[in-house]
Amino acid sequence: MYQTFDMAVGERALAEAELAATKEEYVTIVATLEQFSSERGIEAAVRERFGVVRPGEGEIRIVRTESAESIEEITANNPFSKLFNALLAW
């Protein structure tokens, strides 16, 4: 009798955990469907998933090089830069 009760309690706990996971999945699916309910949401999803752009739009890529850091170090140690900054300090 006690074994049956323990087994029922364990199965109930598993069922409740599964129900909670299913509810979370449902909330996620509903939020996704709400995004697709507007033209703007559909456009954003298509742009993100397939990389589609409108005619006339372009892509901007920013590429950073290591040389930019070395230029800052050189100008900081330059005596002419120090003199210029000292004379024209606001």
PDB file with one MODEL, atoms N, CA, C and O in Angstrom:
MODEL        1
ATOM      1  N   MET A   1       0.816  -1.186   0.000  1.00  0.00           N
ATOM      2  CA  MET A   1       0.000   0.000   0.000  1.00  0.00           C
ATOM      3  C   MET A   1       0.865   1.258   0.000  1.00  0.00           C
ATOM      4  O   MET A   1       0.590   2.198  -0.746  1.00  0.00           O
ATOM      5  N   TYR A   2       1.908   1.283   0.830  1.00  0.00           N
ATOM      6  CA  TYR A   2       2.776   2.453   0.891  1.00  0.00           C
ATOM      7  C   TYR A   2       3.600   2.604  -0.385  1.00  0.00           C
ATOM      8  O   TYR A   2       3.890   3.722  -0.811  1.00  0.00           O
ATOM      9  N   GLN A   3       3.970   1.496  -0.986  1.00  0.00           N
ATOM     10  CA  GLN A   3       4.729   1.556  -2.237  1.00  0.00           C
ATOM     11  C   GLN A   3       3.879   2.162  -3.353  1.00  0.00           C
ATOM     12  O   GLN A   3       4.380   2.949  -4.156  1.00  0.00           O
ATOM     13  N   THR A   4       2.628   1.807  -3.406  1.00  0.00           N
ATOM     14  CA  THR A   4       1.728   2.346  -4.417  1.00  0.00           C
ATOM     15  C   THR A   4       1.538   3.845  -4.209  1.00  0.00           C
ATOM     16  O   THR A   4       1.487   4.615  -5.168  1.00  0.00           O
ATOM     17  N   PHE A   5       1.436   4.246  -2.954  1.00  0.00           N
ATOM     18  CA  PHE A   5       1.280   5.666  -2.640  1.00  0.00           C
ATOM     19  C   PHE A   5       2.533   6.444  -3.035  1.00  0.00           C
ATOM     20  O   PHE A   5       2.435   7.514  -3.635  1.00  0.00           O
ATOM     21  N   ASP A   6       3.719   5.909  -2.699  1.00  0.00           N
ATOM     22  CA  ASP A   6       4.978   6.568  -3.057  1.00  0.00           C
ATOM     23  C   ASP A   6       5.127   6.684  -4.573  1.00  0.00           C
ATOM     24  O   ASP A   6       5.584   7.707  -5.082  1.00  0.00           O
ATOM     25  N   MET A   7       4.738   5.626  -5.288  1.00  0.00           N
ATOM     26  CA  MET A   7       4.832   5.640  -6.736  1.00  0.00           C
ATOM     27  C   MET A   7       3.871   6.688  -7.311  1.00  0.00           C
ATOM     28  O   MET A   7       4.219   7.379  -8.269  1.00  0.00           O
ATOM     29  N   ALA A   8       2.685   6.813  -6.747  1.00  0.00           N
ATOM     30  CA  ALA A   8       1.705   7.789  -7.220  1.00  0.00           C
ATOM     31  C   ALA A   8       2.195   9.213  -6.960  1.00  0.00           C
ATOM     32  O   ALA A   8       2.009  10.095  -7.798  1.00  0.00           O
ATOM     33  N   VAL A   9       2.810   9.438  -5.820  1.00  0.00           N
ATOM     34  CA  VAL A   9       3.335  10.761  -5.494  1.00  0.00           C
ATOM     35  C   VAL A   9       4.468  11.122  -6.458  1.00  0.00           C
ATOM     36  O   VAL A   9       4.538  12.256  -6.932  1.00  0.00           O
ATOM     37  N   GLY A  10       5.343  10.176  -6.746  1.00  0.00           N
ATOM     38  CA  GLY A  10       6.444  10.412  -7.674  1.00  0.00           C
ATOM     39  C   GLY A  10       5.950  10.704  -9.080  1.00  0.00           C
ATOM     40  O   GLY A  10       6.459  11.603  -9.749  1.00  0.00           O
ATOM     41  N   GLU A  11       4.961   9.946  -9.528  1.00  0.00           N
ATOM     42  CA  GLU A  11       4.413  10.167 -10.860  1.00  0.00           C
ATOM     43  C   GLU A  11       3.677  11.500 -10.957  1.00  0.00           C
ATOM     44  O   GLU A  11       3.696  12.160 -11.995  1.00  0.00           O
ATOM     45  N   ARG A  12       3.029  11.883  -9.858  1.00  0.00           N
ATOM     46  CA  ARG A  12       2.351  13.177  -9.855  1.00  0.00           C
ATOM     47  C   ARG A  12       3.360  14.322  -9.972  1.00  0.00           C
ATOM     48  O   ARG A  12       3.129  15.293 -10.692  1.00  0.00           O
ATOM     49  N   ALA A  13       4.479  14.196  -9.255  1.00  0.00           N
ATOM     50  CA  ALA A  13       5.518  15.222  -9.325  1.00  0.00           C
ATOM     51  C   ALA A  13       6.072  15.324 -10.744  1.00  0.00           C
ATOM     52  O   ALA A  13       6.289  16.428 -11.241  1.00  0.00           O
ATOM     53  N   LEU A  14       6.305  14.186 -11.401  1.00  0.00           N
ATOM     54  CA  LEU A  14       6.780  14.194 -12.780  1.00  0.00           C
ATOM     55  C   LEU A  14       5.748  14.826 -13.717  1.00  0.00           C
ATOM     56  O   LEU A  14       6.100  15.589 -14.616  1.00  0.00           O
ATOM     57  N   ALA A  15       4.482  14.503 -13.499  1.00  0.00           N
ATOM     58  CA  ALA A  15       3.417  15.054 -14.335  1.00  0.00           C
ATOM     59  C   ALA A  15       3.309  16.566 -14.147  1.00  0.00           C
ATOM     60  O   ALA A  15       3.090  17.289 -15.119  1.00  0.00           O
ATOM     61  N   GLU A  16       3.458  17.053 -12.920  1.00  0.00           N
ATOM     62  CA  GLU A  16       3.407  18.492 -12.674  1.00  0.00           C
ATOM     63  C   GLU A  16       4.590  19.212 -13.315  1.00  0.00           C
ATOM     64  O   GLU A  16       4.432  20.313 -13.842  1.00  0.00           O
ATOM     65  N   ALA A  17       5.780  18.596 -13.275  1.00  0.00           N
ATOM     66  CA  ALA A  17       6.952  19.191 -13.912  1.00  0.00           C
ATOM     67  C   ALA A  17       6.757  19.245 -15.426  1.00  0.00           C
ATOM     68  O   ALA A  17       7.108  20.239 -16.063  1.00  0.00           O
ATOM     69  N   GLU A  18       6.206  18.193 -15.995  1.00  0.00           N
ATOM     70  CA  GLU A  18       5.944  18.166 -17.432  1.00  0.00           C
ATOM     71  C   GLU A  18       4.890  19.210 -17.815  1.00  0.00           C
ATOM     72  O   GLU A  18       4.997  19.854 -18.858  1.00  0.00           O
ATOM     73  N   LEU A  19       3.872  19.371 -16.964  1.00  0.00           N
ATOM     74  CA  LEU A  19       2.848  20.379 -17.212  1.00  0.00           C
ATOM     75  C   LEU A  19       3.443  21.781 -17.179  1.00  0.00           C
ATOM     76  O   LEU A  19       3.103  22.616 -18.017  1.00  0.00           O
ATOM     77  N   ALA A  20       4.323  22.048 -16.225  1.00  0.00           N
ATOM     78  CA  ALA A  20       4.960  23.358 -16.134  1.00  0.00           C
ATOM     79  C   ALA A  20       5.808  23.632 -17.375  1.00  0.00           C
ATOM     80  O   ALA A  20       5.784  24.744 -17.902  1.00  0.00           O
ATOM     81  N   ALA A  21       6.554  22.635 -17.845  1.00  0.00           N
ATOM     82  CA  ALA A  21       7.372  22.806 -19.048  1.00  0.00           C
ATOM     83  C   ALA A  21       6.493  23.053 -20.263  1.00  0.00           C
ATOM     84  O   ALA A  21       6.826  23.874 -21.117  1.00  0.00           O
ATOM     85  N   THR A  22       5.374  22.348 -20.344  1.00  0.00           N
ATOM     86  CA  THR A  22       4.454  22.530 -21.467  1.00  0.00           C
ATOM     87  C   THR A  22       3.831  23.928 -21.444  1.00  0.00           C
ATOM     88  O   THR A  22       3.647  24.540 -22.496  1.00  0.00           O
ATOM     89  N   LYS A  23       3.508  24.432 -20.252  1.00  0.00           N
ATOM     90  CA  LYS A  23       2.958  25.786 -20.145  1.00  0.00           C
ATOM     91  C   LYS A  23       3.972  26.830 -20.580  1.00  0.00           C
ATOM     92  O   LYS A  23       3.608  27.797 -21.250  1.00  0.00           O
ATOM     93  N   GLU A  24       5.242  26.656 -20.211  1.00  0.00           N
ATOM     94  CA  GLU A  24       6.286  27.587 -20.629  1.00  0.00           C
ATOM     95  C   GLU A  24       6.448  27.567 -22.149  1.00  0.00           C
ATOM     96  O   GLU A  24       6.620  28.614 -22.773  1.00  0.00           O
ATOM     97  N   GLU A  25       6.394  26.388 -22.732  1.00  0.00           N
ATOM     98  CA  GLU A  25       6.494  26.263 -24.188  1.00  0.00           C
ATOM     99  C   GLU A  25       5.303  26.932 -24.865  1.00  0.00           C
ATOM    100  O   GLU A  25       5.449  27.562 -25.913  1.00  0.00           O
ATOM    101  N   TYR A  26       4.132  26.793 -24.267  1.00  0.00           N
ATOM    102  CA  TYR A  26       2.928  27.420 -24.810  1.00  0.00           C
ATOM    103  C   TYR A  26       3.056  28.936 -24.807  1.00  0.00           C
ATOM    104  O   TYR A  26       2.691  29.593 -25.781  1.00  0.00           O
ATOM    105  N   VAL A  27       3.569  29.491 -23.722  1.00  0.00           N
ATOM    106  CA  VAL A  27       3.749  30.940 -23.622  1.00  0.00           C
ATOM    107  C   VAL A  27       4.727  31.417 -24.694  1.00  0.00           C
ATOM    108  O   VAL A  27       4.506  32.456 -25.318  1.00  0.00           O
ATOM    109  N   THR A  28       5.797  30.671 -24.908  1.00  0.00           N
ATOM    110  CA  THR A  28       6.777  31.033 -25.933  1.00  0.00           C
ATOM    111  C   THR A  28       6.151  30.996 -27.322  1.00  0.00           C
ATOM    112  O   THR A  28       6.392  31.889 -28.134  1.00  0.00           O
ATOM    113  N   ILE A  29       5.364  29.987 -27.595  1.00  0.00           N
ATOM    114  CA  ILE A  29       4.727  29.858 -28.907  1.00  0.00           C
ATOM    115  C   ILE A  29       3.720  30.981 -29.131  1.00  0.00           C
ATOM    116  O   ILE A  29       3.642  31.534 -30.228  1.00  0.00           O
ATOM    117  N   VAL A  30       2.950  31.320 -28.100  1.00  0.00           N
ATOM    118  CA  VAL A  30       1.980  32.414 -28.222  1.00  0.00           C
ATOM    119  C   VAL A  30       2.697  33.732 -28.494  1.00  0.00           C
ATOM    120  O   VAL A  30       2.232  34.523 -29.315  1.00  0.00           O
ATOM    121  N   ALA A  31       3.816  33.982 -27.825  1.00  0.00           N
ATOM    122  CA  ALA A  31       4.575  35.214 -28.060  1.00  0.00           C
ATOM    123  C   ALA A  31       5.104  35.257 -29.486  1.00  0.00           C
ATOM    124  O   ALA A  31       5.093  36.313 -30.119  1.00  0.00           O
ATOM    125  N   THR A  32       5.564  34.130 -29.993  1.00  0.00           N
ATOM    126  CA  THR A  32       6.052  34.071 -31.373  1.00  0.00           C
ATOM    127  C   THR A  32       4.922  34.345 -32.354  1.00  0.00           C
ATOM    128  O   THR A  32       5.112  35.064 -33.335  1.00  0.00           O
ATOM    129  N   LEU A  33       3.756  33.781 -32.101  1.00  0.00           N
ATOM    130  CA  LEU A  33       2.609  34.006 -32.980  1.00  0.00           C
ATOM    131  C   LEU A  33       2.158  35.462 -32.954  1.00  0.00           C
ATOM    132  O   LEU A  33       1.732  35.991 -33.981  1.00  0.00           O
ATOM    133  N   GLU A  34       2.244  36.109 -31.813  1.00  0.00           N
ATOM    134  CA  GLU A  34       1.882  37.521 -31.718  1.00  0.00           C
ATOM    135  C   GLU A  34       2.829  38.387 -32.538  1.00  0.00           C
ATOM    136  O   GLU A  34       2.417  39.406 -33.092  1.00  0.00           O
ATOM    137  N   GLN A  35       4.105  37.985 -32.619  1.00  0.00           N
ATOM    138  CA  GLN A  35       5.054  38.733 -33.444  1.00  0.00           C
ATOM    139  C   GLN A  35       4.662  38.660 -34.912  1.00  0.00           C
ATOM    140  O   GLN A  35       4.825  39.635 -35.646  1.00  0.00           O
ATOM    141  N   PHE A  36       4.149  37.519 -35.346  1.00  0.00           N
ATOM    142  CA  PHE A  36       3.780  37.338 -36.741  1.00  0.00           C
ATOM    143  C   PHE A  36       2.409  37.925 -37.076  1.00  0.00           C
ATOM    144  O   PHE A  36       1.990  37.868 -38.232  1.00  0.00           O
ATOM    145  N   SER A  37       1.711  38.480 -36.107  1.00  0.00           N
ATOM    146  CA  SER A  37       0.377  39.011 -36.367  1.00  0.00           C
ATOM    147  C   SER A  37       0.405  40.393 -37.024  1.00  0.00           C
ATOM    148  O   SER A  37      -0.631  40.874 -37.482  1.00  0.00           O
ATOM    149  N   SER A  38       1.560  41.029 -37.076  1.00  0.00           N
ATOM    150  CA  SER A  38       1.653  42.348 -37.707  1.00  0.00           C
ATOM    151  C   SER A  38       2.632  42.293 -38.883  1.00  0.00           C
ATOM    152  O   SER A  38       3.484  41.408 -38.962  1.00  0.00           O
ATOM    153  N   GLU A  39       2.490  43.246 -39.778  1.00  0.00           N
ATOM    154  CA  GLU A  39       3.389  43.323 -40.937  1.00  0.00           C
ATOM    155  C   GLU A  39       4.834  43.567 -40.492  1.00  0.00           C
ATOM    156  O   GLU A  39       5.778  43.018 -41.059  1.00  0.00           O
ATOM    157  N   ARG A  40       4.978  44.388 -39.484  1.00  0.00           N
ATOM    158  CA  ARG A  40       6.312  44.701 -38.991  1.00  0.00           C
ATOM    159  C   ARG A  40       6.988  43.471 -38.396  1.00  0.00           C
ATOM    160  O   ARG A  40       8.186  43.264 -38.592  1.00  0.00           O
ATOM    161  N   GLY A  41       6.231  42.661 -37.675  1.00  0.00           N
ATOM    162  CA  GLY A  41       6.783  41.440 -37.096  1.00  0.00           C
ATOM    163  C   GLY A  41       7.186  40.436 -38.149  1.00  0.00           C
ATOM    164  O   GLY A  41       8.221  39.779 -38.032  1.00  0.00           O
ATOM    165  N   ILE A  42       6.365  40.318 -39.183  1.00  0.00           N
ATOM    166  CA  ILE A  42       6.692  39.396 -40.277  1.00  0.00           C
ATOM    167  C   ILE A  42       7.951  39.873 -40.987  1.00  0.00           C
ATOM    168  O   ILE A  42       8.833  39.074 -41.299  1.00  0.00           O
ATOM    169  N   GLU A  43       8.034  41.175 -41.243  1.00  0.00           N
ATOM    170  CA  GLU A  43       9.211  41.724 -41.921  1.00  0.00           C
ATOM    171  C   GLU A  43      10.480  41.493 -41.102  1.00  0.00           C
ATOM    172  O   GLU A  43      11.518  41.122 -41.651  1.00  0.00           O
ATOM    173  N   ALA A  44      10.397  41.712 -39.796  1.00  0.00           N
ATOM    174  CA  ALA A  44      11.564  41.504 -38.934  1.00  0.00           C
ATOM    175  C   ALA A  44      11.998  40.044 -38.936  1.00  0.00           C
ATOM    176  O   ALA A  44      13.193  39.752 -38.967  1.00  0.00           O
ATOM    177  N   ALA A  45      11.039  39.132 -38.905  1.00  0.00           N
ATOM    178  CA  ALA A  45      11.373  37.713 -38.907  1.00  0.00           C
ATOM    179  C   ALA A  45      12.021  37.297 -40.223  1.00  0.00           C
ATOM    180  O   ALA A  45      12.991  36.539 -40.230  1.00  0.00           O
ATOM    181  N   VAL A  46      11.481  37.793 -41.336  1.00  0.00           N
ATOM    182  CA  VAL A  46      12.050  37.455 -42.642  1.00  0.00           C
ATOM    183  C   VAL A  46      13.449  38.040 -42.783  1.00  0.00           C
ATOM    184  O   VAL A  46      14.352  37.376 -43.293  1.00  0.00           O
ATOM    185  N   ARG A  47      13.633  39.275 -42.336  1.00  0.00           N
ATOM    186  CA  ARG A  47      14.962  39.894 -42.409  1.00  0.00           C
ATOM    187  C   ARG A  47      15.983  39.110 -41.588  1.00  0.00           C
ATOM    188  O   ARG A  47      17.101  38.871 -42.043  1.00  0.00           O
ATOM    189  N   GLU A  48      15.596  38.714 -40.390  1.00  0.00           N
ATOM    190  CA  GLU A  48      16.523  38.007 -39.511  1.00  0.00           C
ATOM    191  C   GLU A  48      16.829  36.603 -40.030  1.00  0.00           C
ATOM    192  O   GLU A  48      17.981  36.169 -40.029  1.00  0.00           O
ATOM    193  N   ARG A  49      15.812  35.915 -40.462  1.00  0.00           N
ATOM    194  CA  ARG A  49      15.988  34.508 -40.845  1.00  0.00           C
ATOM    195  C   ARG A  49      16.653  34.347 -42.203  1.00  0.00           C
ATOM    196  O   ARG A  49      17.515  33.483 -42.368  1.00  0.00           O
ATOM    197  N   PHE A  50      16.265  35.170 -43.187  1.00  0.00           N
ATOM    198  CA  PHE A  50      16.744  34.983 -44.549  1.00  0.00           C
ATOM    199  C   PHE A  50      17.701  36.077 -45.020  1.00  0.00           C
ATOM    200  O   PHE A  50      18.259  35.970 -46.112  1.00  0.00           O
ATOM    201  N   GLY A  51      17.903  37.121 -44.224  1.00  0.00           N
ATOM    202  CA  GLY A  51      18.811  38.191 -44.615  1.00  0.00           C
ATOM    203  C   GLY A  51      18.298  39.036 -45.766  1.00  0.00           C
ATOM    204  O   GLY A  51      19.085  39.540 -46.566  1.00  0.00           O
ATOM    205  N   VAL A  52      16.982  39.195 -45.858  1.00  0.00           N
ATOM    206  CA  VAL A  52      16.364  39.946 -46.943  1.00  0.00           C
ATOM    207  C   VAL A  52      16.453  41.441 -46.635  1.00  0.00           C
ATOM    208  O   VAL A  52      16.302  41.856 -45.486  1.00  0.00           O
ATOM    209  N   VAL A  53      16.702  42.250 -47.682  1.00  0.00           N
ATOM    210  CA  VAL A  53      16.717  43.703 -47.532  1.00  0.00           C
ATOM    211  C   VAL A  53      15.801  44.319 -48.574  1.00  0.00           C
ATOM    212  O   VAL A  53      15.483  43.693 -49.585  1.00  0.00           O
ATOM    213  N   ARG A  54      15.388  45.527 -48.324  1.00  0.00           N
ATOM    214  CA  ARG A  54      14.562  46.259 -49.286  1.00  0.00           C
ATOM    215  C   ARG A  54      15.451  46.835 -50.378  1.00  0.00           C
ATOM    216  O   ARG A  54      16.653  47.007 -50.175  1.00  0.00           O
ATOM    217  N   PRO A  55      14.876  47.131 -51.520  1.00  0.00           N
ATOM    218  CA  PRO A  55      15.666  47.755 -52.584  1.00  0.00           C
ATOM    219  C   PRO A  55      16.226  49.095 -52.118  1.00  0.00           C
ATOM    220  O   PRO A  55      15.508  49.911 -51.542  1.00  0.00           O
ATOM    221  N   GLY A  56      17.489  49.308 -52.366  1.00  0.00           N
ATOM    222  CA  GLY A  56      18.140  50.551 -51.961  1.00  0.00           C
ATOM    223  C   GLY A  56      18.831  50.465 -50.616  1.00  0.00           C
ATOM    224  O   GLY A  56      19.636  51.338 -50.289  1.00  0.00           O
ATOM    225  N   GLU A  57      18.546  49.451 -49.830  1.00  0.00           N
ATOM    226  CA  GLU A  57      19.208  49.296 -48.543  1.00  0.00           C
ATOM    227  C   GLU A  57      20.557  48.620 -48.754  1.00  0.00           C
ATOM    228  O   GLU A  57      20.732  47.836 -49.687  1.00  0.00           O
ATOM    229  N   GLY A  58      21.477  48.923 -47.906  1.00  0.00           N
ATOM    230  CA  GLY A  58      22.799  48.326 -47.991  1.00  0.00           C
ATOM    231  C   GLY A  58      23.222  47.785 -46.638  1.00  0.00           C
ATOM    232  O   GLY A  58      22.493  47.870 -45.650  1.00  0.00           O
ATOM    233  N   GLU A  59      24.401  47.235 -46.625  1.00  0.00           N
ATOM    234  CA  GLU A  59      24.935  46.661 -45.398  1.00  0.00           C
ATOM    235  C   GLU A  59      26.208  47.402 -45.040  1.00  0.00           C
ATOM    236  O   GLU A  59      27.039  47.680 -45.905  1.00  0.00           O
ATOM    237  N   ILE A  60      26.357  47.720 -43.767  1.00  0.00           N
ATOM    238  CA  ILE A  60      27.548  48.407 -43.289  1.00  0.00           C
ATOM    239  C   ILE A  60      28.300  47.447 -42.383  1.00  0.00           C
ATOM    240  O   ILE A  60      27.755  46.925 -41.410  1.00  0.00           O
ATOM    241  N   ARG A  61      29.538  47.229 -42.715  1.00  0.00           N
ATOM    242  CA  ARG A  61      30.382  46.361 -41.881  1.00  0.00           C
ATOM    243  C   ARG A  61      31.513  47.200 -41.312  1.00  0.00           C
ATOM    244  O   ARG A  61      32.205  47.905 -42.046  1.00  0.00           O
ATOM    245  N   ILE A  62      31.694  47.122 -40.023  1.00  0.00           N
ATOM    246  CA  ILE A  62      32.761  47.860 -39.352  1.00  0.00           C
ATOM    247  C   ILE A  62      33.874  46.875 -39.051  1.00  0.00           C
ATOM    248  O   ILE A  62      33.672  45.887 -38.344  1.00  0.00           O
ATOM    249  N   VAL A  63      35.042  47.150 -39.591  1.00  0.00           N
ATOM    250  CA  VAL A  63      36.195  46.280 -39.396  1.00  0.00           C
ATOM    251  C   VAL A  63      37.226  47.051 -38.602  1.00  0.00           C
ATOM    252  O   VAL A  63      37.691  48.110 -39.025  1.00  0.00           O
ATOM    253  N   ARG A  64      37.567  46.533 -37.489  1.00  0.00           N
ATOM    254  CA  ARG A  64      38.563  47.188 -36.644  1.00  0.00           C
ATOM    255  C   ARG A  64      39.914  46.512 -36.867  1.00  0.00           C
ATOM    256  O   ARG A  64      40.016  45.288 -36.959  1.00  0.00           O
ATOM    257  N   THR A  65      40.931  47.337 -36.947  1.00  0.00           N
ATOM    258  CA  THR A  65      42.276  46.807 -37.128  1.00  0.00           C
ATOM    259  C   THR A  65      43.098  47.083 -35.882  1.00  0.00           C
ATOM    260  O   THR A  65      42.759  47.949 -35.075  1.00  0.00           O
ATOM    261  N   GLU A  66      44.162  46.348 -35.741  1.00  0.00           N
ATOM    262  CA  GLU A  66      45.019  46.530 -34.573  1.00  0.00           C
ATOM    263  C   GLU A  66      45.849  47.803 -34.683  1.00  0.00           C
ATOM    264  O   GLU A  66      46.347  48.301 -33.674  1.00  0.00           O
ATOM    265  N   SER A  67      46.003  48.332 -35.885  1.00  0.00           N
ATOM    266  CA  SER A  67      46.831  49.523 -36.071  1.00  0.00           C
ATOM    267  C   SER A  67      46.230  50.756 -35.397  1.00  0.00           C
ATOM    268  O   SER A  67      46.965  51.676 -35.037  1.00  0.00           O
ATOM    269  N   ALA A  68      44.916  50.790 -35.219  1.00  0.00           N
ATOM    270  CA  ALA A  68      44.274  51.937 -34.581  1.00  0.00           C
ATOM    271  C   ALA A  68      44.748  52.086 -33.142  1.00  0.00           C
ATOM    272  O   ALA A  68      44.916  53.209 -32.665  1.00  0.00           O
ATOM    273  N   GLU A  69      44.966  50.988 -32.446  1.00  0.00           N
ATOM    274  CA  GLU A  69      45.436  51.057 -31.069  1.00  0.00           C
ATOM    275  C   GLU A  69      46.866  51.562 -31.008  1.00  0.00           C
ATOM    276  O   GLU A  69      47.218  52.329 -30.111  1.00  0.00           O
ATOM    277  N   SER A  70      47.690  51.140 -31.952  1.00  0.00           N
ATOM    278  CA  SER A  70      49.087  51.579 -31.925  1.00  0.00           C
ATOM    279  C   SER A  70      49.199  53.065 -32.258  1.00  0.00           C
ATOM    280  O   SER A  70      50.104  53.731 -31.755  1.00  0.00           O
ATOM    281  N   ILE A  71      48.312  53.600 -33.085  1.00  0.00           N
ATOM    282  CA  ILE A  71      48.342  55.030 -33.411  1.00  0.00           C
ATOM    283  C   ILE A  71      48.037  55.853 -32.165  1.00  0.00           C
ATOM    284  O   ILE A  71      48.667  56.886 -31.939  1.00  0.00           O
ATOM    285  N   GLU A  72      47.087  55.411 -31.361  1.00  0.00           N
ATOM    286  CA  GLU A  72      46.759  56.133 -30.135  1.00  0.00           C
ATOM    287  C   GLU A  72      47.938  56.137 -29.173  1.00  0.00           C
ATOM    288  O   GLU A  72      48.198  57.143 -28.514  1.00  0.00           O
ATOM    289  N   GLU A  73      48.654  55.018 -29.087  1.00  0.00           N
ATOM    290  CA  GLU A  73      49.817  54.946 -28.201  1.00  0.00           C
ATOM    291  C   GLU A  73      50.924  55.874 -28.686  1.00  0.00           C
ATOM    292  O   GLU A  73      51.587  56.519 -27.873  1.00  0.00           O
ATOM    293  N   ILE A  74      51.133  55.949 -29.993  1.00  0.00           N
ATOM    294  CA  ILE A  74      52.190  56.800 -30.543  1.00  0.00           C
ATOM    295  C   ILE A  74      51.875  58.271 -30.290  1.00  0.00           C
ATOM    296  O   ILE A  74      52.759  59.030 -29.892  1.00  0.00           O
ATOM    297  N   THR A  75      50.627  58.685 -30.515  1.00  0.00           N
ATOM    298  CA  THR A  75      50.281  60.091 -30.311  1.00  0.00           C
ATOM    299  C   THR A  75      50.316  60.474 -28.845  1.00  0.00           C
ATOM    300  O   THR A  75      50.581  61.632 -28.520  1.00  0.00           O
ATOM    301  N   ALA A  76      50.056  59.534 -27.957  1.00  0.00           N
ATOM    302  CA  ALA A  76      50.093  59.856 -26.530  1.00  0.00           C
ATOM    303  C   ALA A  76      51.520  60.107 -26.062  1.00  0.00           C
ATOM    304  O   ALA A  76      51.735  60.905 -25.150  1.00  0.00           O
ATOM    305  N   ASN A  77      52.489  59.447 -26.663  1.00  0.00           N
ATOM    306  CA  ASN A  77      53.885  59.597 -26.244  1.00  0.00           C
ATOM    307  C   ASN A  77      54.644  60.639 -27.064  1.00  0.00           C
ATOM    308  O   ASN A  77      55.816  60.887 -26.783  1.00  0.00           O
ATOM    309  N   ASN A  78      54.033  61.243 -28.045  1.00  0.00           N
ATOM    310  CA  ASN A  78      54.678  62.216 -28.908  1.00  0.00           C
ATOM    311  C   ASN A  78      54.860  63.533 -28.152  1.00  0.00           C
ATOM    312  O   ASN A  78      53.893  64.066 -27.608  1.00  0.00           O
ATOM    313  N   PRO A  79      56.091  64.067 -28.110  1.00  0.00           N
ATOM    314  CA  PRO A  79      56.312  65.320 -27.361  1.00  0.00           C
ATOM    315  C   PRO A  79      55.587  66.514 -27.977  1.00  0.00           C
ATOM    316  O   PRO A  79      55.188  67.427 -27.255  1.00  0.00           O
ATOM    317  N   PHE A  80      55.412  66.524 -29.283  1.00  0.00           N
ATOM    318  CA  PHE A  80      54.680  67.624 -29.914  1.00  0.00           C
ATOM    319  C   PHE A  80      53.200  67.592 -29.520  1.00  0.00           C
ATOM    320  O   PHE A  80      52.574  68.635 -29.328  1.00  0.00           O
ATOM    321  N   SER A  81      52.659  66.393 -29.406  1.00  0.00           N
ATOM    322  CA  SER A  81      51.267  66.274 -28.967  1.00  0.00           C
ATOM    323  C   SER A  81      51.107  66.754 -27.536  1.00  0.00           C
ATOM    324  O   SER A  81      50.118  67.405 -27.201  1.00  0.00           O
ATOM    325  N   LYS A  82      52.090  66.430 -26.683  1.00  0.00           N
ATOM    326  CA  LYS A  82      52.036  66.883 -25.294  1.00  0.00           C
ATOM    327  C   LYS A  82      52.116  68.405 -25.216  1.00  0.00           C
ATOM    328  O   LYS A  82      51.397  69.027 -24.434  1.00  0.00           O
ATOM    329  N   LEU A  83      53.001  69.012 -26.034  1.00  0.00           N
ATOM    330  CA  LEU A  83      53.138  70.465 -26.049  1.00  0.00           C
ATOM    331  C   LEU A  83      51.850  71.116 -26.554  1.00  0.00           C
ATOM    332  O   LEU A  83      51.373  72.085 -25.965  1.00  0.00           O
ATOM    333  N   PHE A  84      51.296  70.595 -27.626  1.00  0.00           N
ATOM    334  CA  PHE A  84      50.058  71.109 -28.196  1.00  0.00           C
ATOM    335  C   PHE A  84      48.934  71.047 -27.173  1.00  0.00           C
ATOM    336  O   PHE A  84      48.196  72.016 -26.998  1.00  0.00           O
ATOM    337  N   ASN A  85      48.801  69.903 -26.493  1.00  0.00           N
ATOM    338  CA  ASN A  85      47.749  69.743 -25.476  1.00  0.00           C
ATOM    339  C   ASN A  85      47.989  70.664 -24.279  1.00  0.00           C
ATOM    340  O   ASN A  85      47.034  71.163 -23.684  1.00  0.00           O
ATOM    341  N   ALA A  86      49.245  70.891 -23.924  1.00  0.00           N
ATOM    342  CA  ALA A  86      49.544  71.773 -22.799  1.00  0.00           C
ATOM    343  C   ALA A  86      49.214  73.226 -23.123  1.00  0.00           C
ATOM    344  O   ALA A  86      48.700  73.947 -22.268  1.00  0.00           O
ATOM    345  N   LEU A  87      49.503  73.666 -24.350  1.00  0.00           N
ATOM    346  CA  LEU A  87      49.257  75.042 -24.729  1.00  0.00           C
ATOM    347  C   LEU A  87      47.769  75.335 -24.965  1.00  0.00           C
ATOM    348  O   LEU A  87      47.285  76.429 -24.676  1.00  0.00           O
ATOM    349  N   LEU A  88      47.063  74.342 -25.493  1.00  0.00           N
ATOM    350  CA  LEU A  88      45.674  74.576 -25.850  1.00  0.00           C
ATOM    351  C   LEU A  88      44.696  73.841 -24.936  1.00  0.00           C
ATOM    352  O   LEU A  88      43.599  73.485 -25.366  1.00  0.00           O
ATOM    353  N   ALA A  89      45.074  73.615 -23.710  1.00  0.00           N
ATOM    354  CA  ALA A  89      44.185  72.931 -22.764  1.00  0.00           C
ATOM    355  C   ALA A  89      43.061  73.873 -22.382  1.00  0.00           C
ATOM    356  O   ALA A  89      43.320  75.024 -22.033  1.00  0.00           O
ATOM    357  N   TRP A  90      41.873  73.434 -22.434  1.00  0.00           N
ATOM    358  CA  TRP A  90      40.720  74.278 -22.101  1.00  0.00           C
ATOM    359  C   TRP A  90      40.501  74.203 -20.653  1.00  0.00           C
ATOM    360  O   TRP A  90      39.580  74.835 -20.134  1.00  0.00           O
TER     361      TRP A  90
ENDMDL
END
